[in-house]
Amino acid sequence: MAEVQTDSVAKIRGEQIVVEDVEALRQSYQQLYIAVEQSPAATAITDVRGRIEFVNQRFLDVTGYAREELIGQTPAMIQSGETPPEVYRDLWQTLSAGRVWQGELLNRRKSGELYWEYEVITPVRNDAGEVVNFVAVKEDITERKRQESELKLMATAFETGQATLITDGEMRIERANQAFTDITGYREHEVLGKTPRIFKSGRHSREFYAELWDALLGTGHWQGEIWNRNKYGEIYPLWQSITAVYDDAGRIRHFVSVFHNIAERKRMEDELARQATRDHLTGVCNRRAFDAALQEAVWRAEASGERFSLLIFDIDHFKRINDRHGHDTGDAILKQLAARVADNLRSTDLLARWGGEEFTILLPDTRRRGTQTFAERLRGQIAEMRLHGLRVTISMGLTEYRPGDDMDSMLARADEALYRAKSAGRNRVVADEAAPC
């Protein structure tokens, strides 16, 4: 009897142990399910043909699908159609061989939005070693891919765009690109840790740099024309843009300078300006340039009392020369005459072609008597030489600035004097009768 009772107790205890083991296993599975369900990594389990048997909450959040929309379907639901076929071919060949596959896939959410995932797909085997499931663990790497793309784009722009210089908040140079080297002559390693003061040309005042820094620190940006000195000591103009880069606390962490050499543009601007103020035939100043110079001389005389004189002259019987010898000969004479007159002028004097065969000369800091002496000498030289094989003479009229004069009054007096020179027989100099001695 005692033995029967002992056996019964042992059986009950054995059943109790089994029940406890099952409960413990159930709790373990429950904990595992909760862990997978709440995992920050999107997780899916499929059968060997790829039909989805389980997805966790993160998978639903990433794809935008509900669980019932996915169970029983294949991952083709989220394929974008833009992943190369060879990627999927490699994926299935790897899994079919029982190996783990990992790689990047471009998928599509339910909303139609594309997103990138990094996936690790692992074959799951039963006790017999047969693959019965696949477990895919996915990480949404869309933001990382975007940042990588931006970094590649920035790197490309940095190396192939305009000259770029990056400094820290104390203006110590940290980066420079190839375009920077092409312009300045300095290689990056030669300027690291230094400041842009090494490029200063000496052409700008303290006020210029003070205004630059006021704008840069006040608005975070400055741009304008600046002259720098390259590694070889050459000074050249740049168009430069400087931008301050702030951290989250509002402190300046970097300055980024982008610039390009505008020497050729400046040369072209100067050439265009020169052409705009030069007579196309003779190369001396044109009427527009002379008018500006005469107006400035009048203003200066009004302000300081400085005296100056004005000469107008033309070639005698020039129409007869053109009619008899042709316009090519006339043009050649005009060019030679302008060159000979220019040889007699000071650097401060200004010769202009007024129109046709008529010229004007502005003589700063010159009174009437000195102007007459100069004009007579010039007239005599022209009369004694040959221009394009011909003898020509010139008639000249002159006047001196008087208080209250304007451009028109001076030109009118000089022109009247020229008219009287021609009326008196040409090849002579006549001064304005009203001009003071």
C-alpha positions in Angstrom: 0.0 0.0 0.0 2.8 2.3 0.9 4.5 1.6 -2.4 1.3 2.5 -4.4 1.1 5.8 -2.5 4.7 6.5 -3.3 4.3 5.9 -7.0 1.2 8.1 -7.1 3.0 11.0 -5.4 5.9 10.6 -7.8 3.6 10.7 -10.8 1.9 13.8 -9.6 5.1 15.5 -9.0 6.3 14.5 -12.5 3.2 15.9 -14.1 3.7 19.1 -12.0 7.2 19.5 -13.3 6.1 19.0 -16.9 3.4 21.7 -16.4 5.9 24.0 -14.9 8.4 23.4 -17.8 5.6 24.2 -20.3 4.7 27.3 -18.5 8.3 28.4 -18.3 8.7 27.7 -22.1 5.5 29.6 -22.8 6.7 32.6 -20.8 10.0 32.5 -22.7 8.3 32.5 -26.0 6.0 35.3 -24.9 9.1 37.3 -23.8 10.8 36.6 -27.1 7.7 37.7 -29.1 7.4 40.9 -27.1 11.1 41.6 -27.7 10.8 41.0 -31.4 7.5 42.9 -31.6 9.0 45.9 -29.9 12.4 45.8 -31.6 13.5 49.0 -33.2 14.6 46.9 -36.2 11.9 46.0 -38.8 11.6 42.2 -38.7 9.8 39.8 -41.0 9.6 36.0 -41.1 8.7 34.2 -44.3 8.4 30.6 -45.4 10.9 29.1 -47.9 8.8 30.4 -50.8 8.9 34.0 -49.4 5.4 34.2 -48.1 5.2 36.5 -45.1 4.2 34.7 -41.8 5.1 37.4 -39.3 6.0 41.1 -39.2 6.7 43.2 -36.2 5.3 46.7 -35.4 8.4 48.5 -36.7 8.0 46.7 -40.1 4.4 48.1 -40.2 5.6 51.6 -39.3 8.3 51.6 -42.0 6.1 50.2 -44.8 2.8 51.9 -43.9 0.9 48.6 -44.4 -1.4 46.9 -41.9 -0.5 43.4 -40.6 -3.4 41.8 -42.4 -2.3 43.3 -45.7 1.1 41.6 -45.5 0.5 38.2 -44.0 0.5 35.6 -46.8 1.9 38.0 -49.3 5.5 38.2 -50.5 8.0 41.1 -50.2 7.2 41.9 -53.8 4.5 44.1 -52.3 7.2 46.6 -51.1 9.6 46.3 -54.0 10.2 49.6 -55.8 10.9 48.2 -59.2 14.1 50.3 -59.2 16.4 47.8 -57.6 18.6 46.1 -60.2 17.4 42.5 -61.0 20.9 41.1 -60.3 20.6 42.2 -56.7 17.6 39.9 -56.2 19.3 37.2 -58.2 22.2 37.3 -55.9 19.9 37.4 -52.9 18.0 34.1 -53.8 21.2 32.3 -54.9 22.7 33.1 -51.5 19.6 32.0 -49.5 19.1 28.9 -51.6 22.6 27.9 -50.7 21.6 28.2 -47.1 23.8 31.3 -46.5 23.0 34.6 -44.9 22.4 37.5 -47.4 22.9 41.1 -46.5 22.7 44.2 -48.7 20.8 47.4 -49.6 17.4 47.5 -51.3 15.4 50.4 -52.6 11.8 49.7 -51.6 8.5 51.5 -51.7 6.1 52.3 -48.9 2.3 52.0 -49.2 2.2 55.7 -49.8 4.4 55.3 -52.9 7.4 56.9 -51.2 10.7 55.3 -51.9 13.0 54.4 -49.1 16.3 52.6 -48.6 16.8 49.6 -46.4 19.8 47.6 -45.2 18.7 44.0 -44.8 20.1 40.9 -43.2 18.2 37.7 -44.2 19.0 34.5 -42.3 17.9 31.0 -43.2 16.2 29.1 -40.2 16.8 25.4 -40.0 14.8 22.6 -38.2 16.3 19.8 -36.2 16.9 17.9 -39.5 19.0 20.8 -40.9 16.4 21.8 -43.4 15.7 25.4 -44.1 12.1 26.1 -43.1 12.0 29.9 -42.8 13.8 33.1 -43.5 14.1 35.9 -41.0 14.7 39.4 -42.4 15.9 42.1 -40.2 15.8 45.6 -41.8 17.2 49.0 -41.0 15.8 52.1 -42.7 18.8 53.9 -44.1 17.0 56.5 -46.2 18.4 59.4 -44.2 21.9 58.0 -44.3 21.8 57.5 -48.0 20.5 61.1 -48.4 23.4 62.4 -46.3 25.9 60.3 -48.3 24.5 61.7 -51.5 24.7 65.2 -50.2 28.3 64.6 -49.0 29.3 63.2 -52.4 27.7 66.2 -54.1 29.4 68.6 -51.7 32.7 66.9 -52.2 32.3 67.0 -56.0 31.3 70.7 -55.8 34.2 71.4 -53.5 36.8 69.9 -55.8 35.3 71.0 -59.2 33.6 74.3 -58.4 35.0 77.7 -57.6 38.0 78.2 -55.4 36.9 77.4 -51.9 38.6 78.1 -48.5 37.2 76.9 -45.2 38.5 78.2 -41.9 37.6 77.7 -38.2 36.0 80.4 -36.1 39.4 82.0 -35.5 40.0 82.2 -39.3 42.6 79.5 -39.2 42.6 77.7 -42.6 41.3 74.1 -42.4 40.5 73.2 -46.0 41.2 74.4 -49.5 40.4 72.9 -52.9 42.3 72.5 -56.2 40.7 75.6 -57.7 42.1 77.6 -54.7 45.6 76.3 -55.6 45.1 77.1 -59.3 44.3 80.8 -58.4 46.6 81.4 -55.5 49.5 79.1 -56.2 49.4 77.7 -52.7 48.8 74.0 -52.1 46.5 73.1 -49.3 49.2 71.9 -46.9 51.1 75.2 -47.3 48.2 77.2 -45.8 46.7 74.9 -43.2 46.6 76.6 -39.8 47.4 80.0 -41.3 45.0 82.9 -41.7 43.9 84.7 -44.9 46.2 87.6 -44.0 48.9 85.9 -46.0 46.9 86.8 -49.1 46.6 90.6 -48.3 47.8 92.8 -51.2 48.2 96.0 -49.3 45.7 97.7 -51.7 42.9 98.0 -49.2 42.5 100.4 -46.3 41.7 99.5 -42.7 38.3 101.0 -43.3 37.7 98.4 -46.1 38.4 95.5 -43.9 36.4 97.1 -41.0 33.3 97.3 -43.3 33.9 93.8 -44.5 33.9 92.4 -40.9 30.9 94.6 -39.9 28.9 93.0 -42.7 30.2 89.5 -42.1 29.6 89.5 -38.3 26.3 91.5 -38.6 24.6 89.5 -41.3 26.7 86.4 -41.6 27.7 87.1 -45.2 29.9 89.5 -47.2 30.6 89.6 -50.9 32.5 92.0 -53.1 35.6 92.8 -55.1 38.9 92.3 -53.3 42.5 92.4 -54.5 44.8 89.7 -53.1 48.4 88.6 -53.6 49.3 85.1 -54.8 52.2 82.9 -53.8 54.5 84.5 -56.4 53.8 88.1 -55.3 51.4 88.9 -58.1 48.4 91.1 -57.2 45.1 90.2 -58.8 41.3 91.0 -58.4 38.8 88.5 -57.0 35.1 88.4 -56.6 34.7 86.8 -53.2 31.8 85.6 -51.1 32.4 84.8 -47.3 29.7 83.1 -45.2 29.8 82.4 -41.5 28.7 79.0 -40.4 27.0 78.8 -36.9 26.5 75.9 -34.5 23.3 75.2 -32.6 24.3 77.6 -29.9 24.7 80.5 -32.4 28.5 80.5 -32.2 30.6 80.9 -35.4 32.3 77.6 -36.1 33.6 78.1 -39.6 33.9 80.7 -42.4 33.5 79.5 -45.9 35.0 81.7 -48.7 34.2 81.1 -52.3 36.0 83.2 -55.0 37.1 83.5 -58.6 39.7 85.5 -60.4 38.2 88.4 -62.3 41.4 89.8 -63.8 40.2 89.0 -67.3 36.8 90.5 -66.6 38.5 93.6 -65.3 40.7 93.8 -68.3 37.7 93.5 -70.6 35.8 96.2 -68.6 38.8 98.5 -68.9 39.1 97.8 -72.6 35.4 98.4 -73.1 35.7 101.6 -71.1 38.7 102.7 -73.1 36.9 101.9 -76.4 33.8 103.8 -75.2 36.0 106.9 -74.7 38.3 106.6 -77.7 37.9 107.6 -81.3 37.9 104.4 -83.4 40.0 105.9 -86.2 42.8 107.9 -84.4 42.8 106.3 -81.0 42.7 109.6 -79.2 39.8 110.5 -76.9 36.4 111.0 -78.4 33.9 113.8 -77.9 32.2 112.0 -75.0 35.5 111.7 -73.1 36.4 115.3 -73.8 33.1 116.6 -72.6 33.5 114.8 -69.3 37.1 116.0 -68.9 36.1 119.6 -69.7 33.2 119.6 -67.3 35.5 118.3 -64.5 38.1 121.0 -65.3 35.4 123.6 -65.0 34.2 122.3 -61.7 37.8 122.1 -60.4 38.5 125.7 -61.5 35.3 126.9 -59.8 36.4 125.2 -56.5 40.1 126.0 -56.5 40.6 128.9 -58.9 42.8 126.7 -61.1 43.2 128.1 -64.6 43.3 126.1 -67.8 43.0 126.6 -71.6 41.1 125.1 -74.4 42.3 124.7 -78.1 40.2 123.8 -81.1 41.8 123.1 -84.5 41.1 121.5 -87.8 42.8 120.7 -91.1 42.6 123.3 -93.7 40.8 122.4 -96.9 40.3 118.8 -95.7 37.3 118.2 -98.0 39.5 119.1 -101.0 42.0 116.4 -99.8 39.3 113.8 -99.5 37.8 114.7 -102.9 41.2 114.7 -104.7 43.0 111.8 -103.0 40.2 109.7 -101.5 38.9 109.0 -98.0 41.6 106.4 -97.3 44.2 109.1 -97.7 42.1 111.5 -95.5 41.9 108.8 -92.8 45.6 108.2 -92.9 46.3 112.0 -92.5 43.9 112.2 -89.5 45.7 109.3 -87.8 49.2 110.7 -88.5 48.1 114.2 -87.4 46.7 112.9 -84.1 49.9 111.0 -83.4 52.1 114.0 -84.1 50.1 116.3 -81.9 50.0 113.7 -79.1 53.8 113.6 -79.2 53.8 117.3 -78.2 51.5 117.0 -75.2 52.2 116.6 -71.5 50.8 113.6 -69.7 48.2 115.9 -68.1 47.0 117.3 -71.4 44.0 115.8 -73.3 43.6 115.5 -77.0 40.3 114.5 -78.5 38.8 114.2 -82.0 35.9 116.5 -81.8 34.3 115.4 -85.1 35.4 115.0 -88.8 38.7 116.8 -89.2 38.3 118.9 -86.0 40.2 118.3 -82.8 40.3 119.8 -79.3 43.0 120.0 -76.7 42.6 120.6 -73.0 45.6 122.2 -71.3 45.4 122.1 -67.5 47.2 124.7 -65.4 48.0 126.7 -68.6 47.3 130.4 -69.2 46.5 132.2 -72.4 50.1 133.3 -73.2 51.5 129.8 -72.7 48.7 128.3 -74.8 49.5 130.7 -77.7 53.1 129.9 -77.6 52.4 126.1 -77.6 49.8 126.5 -80.4 52.1 128.5 -82.7 54.9 126.0 -82.3 52.5 123.1 -83.0 51.0 124.8 -86.1 54.5 125.5 -87.5 55.6 121.9 -87.0 52.6 120.6 -88.9 53.1 123.0 -91.7 56.6 121.9 -92.2 56.0 118.1 -92.3 54.3 115.8 -94.7 51.4 113.6 -93.7 50.9 110.6 -95.9 53.1 112.3 -98.4 51.1 115.6 -98.5 51.6 119.0 -97.0 48.7 120.1 -94.8 48.1 123.1 -92.5 45.9 123.6 -89.5 44.0 126.6 -88.1 43.6 127.0 -84.4 41.3 128.9 -82.0 42.0 129.1 -78.2 40.5 130.5 -75.1 41.2 130.5 -71.3 38.8 129.7 -68.5 37.3 132.7 -66.8 35.3 132.7 -63.5 31.6 132.0 -64.3 32.4 130.0 -67.4 30.7 126.8 -68.3 31.5 124.2 -70.9 29.3 125.8 -73.6 30.7 129.3 -73.1 34.3 128.1 -73.4 33.6 126.0 -76.5 31.7 128.8 -78.1 34.6 131.3 -77.6 37.2 128.8 -78.9 35.1 127.9 -81.9 34.6 131.6 -82.7 38.3 132.1 -82.6 38.8 129.1 -84.9 36.3 130.7 -87.3 38.2 133.9 -87.4 41.5 132.0 -88.0 40.0 130.5 -91.1 38.4 133.7 -92.2 41.8 135.4 -91.9 43.4 133.0 -94.4 43.9 129.7 -92.4 47.2 128.2 -91.2 47.2 130.5 -88.2 46.4 130.7 -84.4 43.7 133.1 -83.1 43.0 133.7 -79.4 39.6 134.7 -78.0 39.6 138.5 -78.2 37.9 138.8 -74.9 40.4 136.5 -73.1 42.5 138.4 -70.5 46.2 138.7 -70.9 
